[in-house]
Amino acid sequence: MLLPEIDELIIKSHPVVAGAGIPVFDGEFDPTLFAVAERTSFANDVTITRFTRR
């Protein structure tokens, strides 16, 4: 399982949803806490958020 090796996530989000999407993780439900470290918003409504593991 890759999740234990992840100490930072960088997520690009846009306010449009199309389709069902692709799961990022699979396996057992195992909540992992991350905190927002930085967030940048752009004029086209895209947001980049950097999360670090708590």
Secondary structure, 3 states (H helix, E strand, C coil): CCHHHCCEEEEEECCCCCCCCCCCCCCCCCCCCEEEEEEEECCCCCEEEEEEEC
